[in-house]
Amino acid sequence: MSAKQQKIAVRLDEQVARWARTEAARKETSVSRLLVGILRERMLEKDAYETAMRCALARKAFLKTDGHYLSRKKTHARAHHR
């Protein structure tokens, strides 16, 4: 089943339009399909990032601390004693 498609108009400056036509020809597709692919890829990347971020933020802390972190100096001092 195909999703409902919607037409939109896009204005591109000359250099971008030239690149889009060239890239579409290189991939043997239309500029419209090229843009759909680029936008879909960007949308999926952003959705995946946001999902991963929500998942990471929902996790409970795995260290038991009082909320204070070691200073940079103390952290490096500890690393040298190992």
N, C-alpha and C positions, 0 to 999 in steps of 0.2 A: 504494500500500500504506500502510495506516494503522499508526502506531506503537501498541504496546500501551499502553493507558491504565490509570491506577491512581487509585482514589478515595482522597482524604485529607480529614480534617476540619480545619477552621480556625475558631478562635474570634477574633472581632473585637469591639472595643468598639463601643458603640452608634453613635457618631459616624462611625466608619470604615464600619460596615455600612450606615448610611444613605447615605453618599457612594457606596459601591459599588453599591447598588441604583439610585440615581439615575443614576449614570454608565452603568450597564448599560442602563437604560431609554432613556437619551438615545442610546445607540449601537445600540439595538434588538437586544440580545443578553442572555444570562444572566450572572449574577454569576460563575458558574463559567468561562464562556468569556472574560469580561473579565479575570479573574485569570490564566487561562492565557496570554492575550495579553500582559499586563503582565510576567509572570514570564519568558515566552519572550524578549521584547524585552530584558529585563535580562540574561538569560543570554547572548544573542548579543552584546550590547554588551561584556560582561565578557570573553567568549571572544575577541572581536576585539581588545580592548585588550591582553589577555595575549599574543596571537599577535604583535601589532605590537611589544610590548615585547621579547619574545624575539628577534624579527628585528633590532631596533635594537641590542640588547646583543650579538648575534652578529657584527655588522659590525666590521671592523677600523677602527682610527683612521685618519682621512684626513690628519691633520697629523703631521708628524714632530717630536716634542718629547722633551725629556728627562724629561717627567712633571711639570714645574713649570709653573705658570700665572703669568701676569702679575698683579701686585697690582691692585686697583681703581684706585689712584692712577696707576700706569703705564699702565693701559688707557685711562683718560680722557686722559692726557697724549698718548698716541699718536693718539687720535681728533682732538685739536685741531691736530695737525701735518699733517693731510691736506688 
